[in-house]
């Protein structure tokens, strides 16, 4: 288990690319093709996205609160398989209700993967004294986003429609299962013992952190769901549509390493807040500055923050648990729940607002405001033992 840390990290990267970069986020570049071919309303598009986040919310809570347990490697591989299968199956229907069901199931699978797969990867890297390779694992989100966006762009240029795009990207995710199974073989400790009884305390500083995390969930998800559609419907920058999601993915690649570095220098709560402010700026630019260079910079700002904020928020929670003796699993469950509500409400709200106003400007500006408030809350948190 401890002699192949690099293979574990690379297997983790591939798995995260398949489940999150493709399974969770490929909806964004395919959505404009679906809207054109199927005449989906913006409300329909938002609800389909929200269904995925509802599945993620319920799956993450089930895993984080101990309702689901067992062999972590099995859950990891099954999570990839179900996520990939539901991605490919999106081509088999034109019903918004079946789209929602498939995306819900994919979200549930991706959450269970994250709960069990990430824990397995981190534990094996820690046992090998190579926790530094966790940045390789987190790079899977950006890798999957950029790779699947490039594939969708190539397929679109070749005249292959939305259904073929779902099949191709789902097939790409399915191909990753064999690689992950080989790179991360079975090992003792894949089925951890249940957590000890007790430990029900929750640090009161989790209140501002969880609210900030929920506002971040709401604030990031509107742009990451609709940025391709925003670009397509804006004549001045419509030519960027095939590339914009690739740029977001490339921005995400170094984001965890960068914001972790910032956190080591200014503290993780401050790093969380600064990243939220950068993301709020990017979100605002996407709808207020229809200029090629500005929107490309905004895409880097959004991509370069949302994965990093996710990770840094978890770092803050773990630090609070270690300093106060609170149960880290309970604290993660609290954060996951509020974050999940935020990212579930965001796409549905944005879709309805866009149907009413004709653009995504108003919901995007509200999202940017939520990120600013979240930044302020995070910066009020003081680390160390509670007084």
C-alpha positions in Angstrom: 0.0 0.0 0.0 2.8 2.4 0.8 5.2 1.6 -2.0 3.3 3.1 -4.9 2.1 6.6 -3.7 2.5 8.1 -7.2 0.3 5.5 -8.8 -2.3 6.1 -6.0 -2.2 9.8 -6.7 -2.5 9.4 -10.5 -5.3 6.9 -10.0 -7.0 9.4 -7.8 -6.5 12.1 -10.5 -8.1 9.9 -13.1 -11.0 9.0 -10.8 -11.7 12.6 -9.9 -11.5 13.6 -13.6 -14.1 10.9 -14.5 -16.5 11.6 -11.7 -16.3 15.3 -11.2 -14.6 16.8 -14.2 -16.7 14.8 -16.6 -19.7 13.3 -14.6 -20.5 16.5 -12.7 -19.4 19.3 -14.9 -19.6 18.2 -18.6 -23.2 19.3 -18.5 -21.9 22.9 -18.9 -20.4 22.7 -22.4 -23.1 20.3 -23.7 -26.0 22.5 -22.4 -26.0 25.0 -25.3 -26.3 22.2 -27.8 -29.2 20.7 -25.8 -31.0 24.0 -25.6 -30.7 24.5 -29.3 -31.8 21.0 -30.3 -34.4 20.3 -27.7 -35.8 23.8 -27.0 -35.1 23.5 -23.3 -36.1 26.6 -21.3 -33.5 28.1 -19.0 -35.7 26.9 -16.1 -35.5 23.3 -17.4 -31.8 23.7 -17.7 -31.5 25.0 -14.1 -33.7 22.2 -12.7 -31.7 19.5 -14.5 -28.5 20.9 -12.9 -30.2 21.3 -9.5 -31.2 17.6 -9.6 -27.5 16.6 -9.8 -26.7 18.8 -6.8 -29.6 17.3 -4.8 -28.2 13.9 -5.5 -24.8 15.0 -4.4 -26.2 16.6 -1.2 -28.0 13.5 -0.1 -25.2 11.1 -1.0 -22.6 13.3 0.8 -24.7 13.5 3.9 -25.3 9.7 3.9 -21.6 9.1 3.6 -20.4 11.8 6.0 -22.9 10.9 8.8 -22.2 7.2 8.7 -25.4 6.0 7.1 -23.4 4.3 4.4 -20.2 2.4 5.1 -18.1 -0.6 4.0 -15.2 -1.1 1.6 -14.0 2.3 0.4 -12.4 1.0 -2.8 -15.6 -0.7 -3.8 -17.6 2.5 -3.3 -14.9 4.4 -5.2 -15.1 2.1 -8.3 -18.9 1.9 -8.1 -19.1 5.7 -7.9 -17.1 6.0 -11.1 -19.1 3.3 -12.9 -22.6 4.8 -12.0 -21.5 8.3 -12.7 -20.1 7.3 -16.1 -23.1 5.2 -17.0 -25.6 7.9 -16.2 -23.5 10.4 -18.2 -23.7 8.2 -21.3 -27.4 7.5 -20.7 -28.3 11.1 -21.1 -28.2 10.4 -24.8 -31.1 7.9 -24.5 -33.9 10.4 -23.8 -35.3 13.8 -24.5 -37.5 14.1 -21.4 -36.5 16.8 -18.9 -37.8 14.5 -16.1 -35.6 11.6 -17.2 -32.7 14.0 -17.5 -33.3 15.1 -13.9 -33.5 11.4 -12.8 -30.2 10.6 -14.5 -28.4 13.6 -13.2 -29.8 13.0 -9.6 -28.4 9.4 -9.7 -25.1 10.7 -11.1 -24.9 13.2 -8.3 -25.6 10.6 -5.7 -22.8 8.4 -7.1 -20.3 11.3 -7.3 -20.9 12.2 -3.7 -20.3 8.6 -2.4 -17.2 8.5 -4.5 -16.0 11.7 -2.9 -16.7 10.5 0.6 -15.0 7.1 0.2 -12.6 7.6 -2.7 -11.0 10.7 -1.4 -10.6 9.3 2.1 -8.9 6.2 0.6 -6.5 8.2 -1.5 -5.6 10.6 1.3 -5.1 7.7 3.8 -2.8 5.8 1.5 -0.8 8.9 0.7 -0.5 9.7 4.4 0.6 6.1 5.2 3.3 6.5 2.5 4.3 9.9 4.0 3.5 11.5 0.6 0.5 13.7 1.5 2.0 16.3 -0.7 0.8 14.3 -3.7 -2.8 15.2 -2.7 -2.4 18.1 -5.1 -2.2 15.6 -7.9 -5.5 14.1 -6.8 -7.2 17.5 -6.8 -5.8 18.2 -10.2 -8.3 15.7 -11.6 -11.2 18.2 -11.5 -9.4 20.6 -13.9 -8.1 17.8 -16.0 -11.5 16.3 -16.5 -13.1 19.7 -17.2 -10.5 20.7 -19.8 -10.3 17.3 -21.4 -14.1 16.8 -21.7 -14.6 20.4 -22.9 -12.0 19.9 -25.6 -13.8 16.7 -26.6 -17.2 18.4 -26.7 -15.8 21.3 -28.8 -14.2 18.8 -31.3 -17.4 16.8 -31.6 -19.4 20.0 -32.0 -17.1 21.2 -34.8 -17.5 17.8 -36.5 -21.3 18.2 -36.5 -21.9 15.6 -33.7 -24.9 16.7 -31.6 -25.6 16.7 -27.9 -26.5 13.0 -27.7 -23.2 11.9 -29.3 -21.4 14.3 -26.9 -23.0 12.6 -23.9 -22.1 9.1 -25.2 -18.5 10.1 -26.0 -17.8 11.8 -22.7 -19.5 9.0 -20.7 -17.4 6.5 -22.6 -14.3 8.4 -21.7 -15.3 8.2 -18.0 -16.0 4.5 -18.3 -12.5 3.9 -19.8 -11.0 5.4 -16.6 -12.4 2.6 -14.4 -9.9 0.0 -15.5 -7.0 2.4 -15.0 -8.1 3.3 -11.5 -8.6 -0.3 -10.5 -5.1 -1.1 -11.7 -3.4 2.0 -10.2 -5.2 1.6 -6.8 -5.3 -2.1 -6.0 -7.0 -3.6 -3.0 -5.2 -3.2 0.3 -5.8 -3.8 4.1 -7.6 -0.9 5.6 -10.0 -0.4 2.7 -12.8 -1.1 5.2 -12.1 1.2 8.1 -13.5 0.6 11.6 -16.6 2.6 12.6 -15.9 5.9 14.3 -15.9 5.8 18.1 -19.1 6.7 20.0 -19.5 10.2 21.3 -17.8 13.2 19.8 -21.0 15.0 19.1 -19.6 18.5 19.8 -19.5 21.1 17.1 -17.3 24.2 17.3 -19.5 27.3 17.3 -17.1 28.9 14.7 -18.6 26.4 12.3 -21.7 28.6 12.0 -20.0 31.4 10.0 -17.8 28.9 8.2 -20.8 26.8 7.1 -22.9 29.8 6.1 -19.9 31.1 4.1 -19.6 27.7 2.5 -23.2 27.7 1.6 -23.0 31.2 0.0 -20.0 30.0 -1.9 -21.9 27.0 -3.2 -24.7 29.3 -4.4 -22.2 31.8 -5.8 -19.9 29.6 -7.8 -22.5 27.2 -9.3 -24.4 29.7 -11.4 -21.4 30.6 -13.5 -20.0 27.1 -13.6 -23.3 25.8 -14.8 -24.2 28.5 -17.4 -21.0 30.1 -18.5 -21.1 28.4 -21.9 -24.7 29.5 -22.4 -23.9 33.0 -21.3 -21.0 33.2 -23.8 -23.2 31.7 -26.6 -26.0 34.3 -26.2 -23.6 37.3 -26.0 -22.7 38.2 -29.7 -19.5 40.0 -28.8 -17.9 36.9 -27.2 -20.0 34.0 -28.8 -16.8 32.9 -30.7 -15.4 31.8 -27.3 -18.0 29.2 -26.6 -15.9 26.1 -27.7 -13.0 27.3 -25.5 -14.4 29.0 -22.5 -14.9 25.8 -20.4 -11.5 24.6 -21.4 -10.1 27.8 -19.9 -12.0 27.2 -16.7 -10.6 23.7 -16.4 -7.0 24.9 -17.0 -7.5 27.5 -14.3 -8.7 24.8 -11.9 -5.6 22.7 -12.3 -3.3 24.6 -9.9 -6.0 26.1 -7.7 -5.7 23.9 -4.7 -1.9 24.1 -4.5 -2.1 27.9 -5.0 -4.7 28.7 -2.4 -3.2 26.2 0.1 0.1 28.2 -0.4 -1.9 31.4 0.3 -3.4 29.8 3.4 0.0 28.9 4.8 0.9 32.6 4.6 -2.2 34.4 5.7 -4.3 31.7 7.3 -6.9 29.5 5.7 -9.9 31.6 6.7 -8.3 34.6 5.0 -7.4 32.5 2.0 -11.0 31.3 1.7 -12.2 34.9 1.8 -9.7 36.2 -0.7 -10.5 33.4 -3.1 -14.2 34.2 -2.8 -13.5 37.9 -3.7 -11.5 36.9 -6.7 -14.3 34.6 -7.8 -16.9 37.3 -7.3 -14.9 39.5 -9.6 -14.8 36.8 -12.3 -18.5 36.1 -12.0 -19.3 39.8 -12.4 -17.0 40.2 -15.4 -18.7 37.3 -17.3 -22.0 39.2 -17.5 -20.9 42.9 -17.4 -17.8 43.0 -19.7 -18.5 41.4 -23.1 -14.9 41.6 -24.2 -12.8 38.6 -25.3 -9.8 39.3 -23.1 -11.8 40.2 -20.1 -14.0 37.1 -20.2 -11.0 34.8 -20.7 -9.5 36.3 -17.6 -12.8 35.9 -15.8 -12.9 32.2 -16.7 -9.4 31.8 -15.2 -10.5 33.6 -12.1 -13.6 31.3 -11.7 -11.7 28.1 -12.6 -8.7 29.1 -10.4 -10.9 29.6 -7.3 -13.8 27.2 -7.0 -11.9 24.0 -6.4 -9.4 25.8 -4.2 -12.2 27.3 -2.1 -13.8 23.8 -1.7 -10.5 22.4 -0.4 -9.6 25.3 1.8 -13.0 25.2 3.5 -12.4 21.6 4.4 -9.0 22.5 5.7 -10.5 25.2 8.0 -13.1 22.7 9.3 -10.4 20.1 10.0 -8.3 22.7 11.8 -11.3 23.8 14.0 -12.1 20.2 14.8 -8.5 19.5 15.8 -8.3 22.6 18.0 -11.6 22.1 19.8 -11.9 18.4 20.1 -15.1 18.4 18.0 -16.1 15.5 15.8 -14.6 16.3 12.3 -17.1 14.0 10.5 -20.0 15.8 12.1 -18.6 19.1 11.1 -18.0 18.0 7.5 -21.6 16.8 7.4 -22.8 20.2 8.5 -20.7 22.0 5.9 -21.7 19.6 3.2 -25.4 20.0 3.9 -25.3 23.8 3.8 -23.0 23.9 0.8 -25.3 21.4 -1.0 -28.3 23.5 -0.4 -26.5 26.5 -1.9 -25.4 24.8 -5.0 -28.8 23.1 -5.5 -30.7 26.3 -5.2 -28.3 28.3 -7.5 -29.0 26.8 -10.9 -32.8 26.6 -10.4 -32.9 30.2 -9.2 -30.7 31.4 -12.1 -32.8 29.5 -14.7 -36.0 31.0 -13.5 -34.5 34.5 -13.3 -33.0 34.2 -16.8 -36.4 33.1 -18.2 -38.0 36.2 -16.6 -35.3 38.7 -17.5 -33.9 37.2 -20.7 -30.3 37.1 -19.4 -28.1 35.7 -16.6 -27.0 39.1 -15.5 -29.2 39.5 -12.5 -28.7 36.0 -11.0 -24.9 36.3 -11.7 -24.7 39.6 -9.8 -26.7 38.2 -6.9 -24.2 35.2 -6.9 -21.3 37.6 -6.8 -22.9 39.4 -3.9 -23.3 36.1 -2.1 -19.6 35.4 -2.6 -18.7 38.8 -1.1 -20.8 38.1 2.0 -19.2 34.7 2.3 -15.8 36.2 2.1 -16.6 38.6 5.0 -18.0 35.8 7.1 -14.9 33.6 6.5 -12.5 36.4 7.5 -14.2 36.8 10.9 -13.1 33.3 11.9 -10.2 33.2 14.3 -8.2 30.0 14.5 -6.7 28.4 17.6 -8.6 26.9 20.6 -12.0 28.4 21.2 -12.2 30.9 24.1 
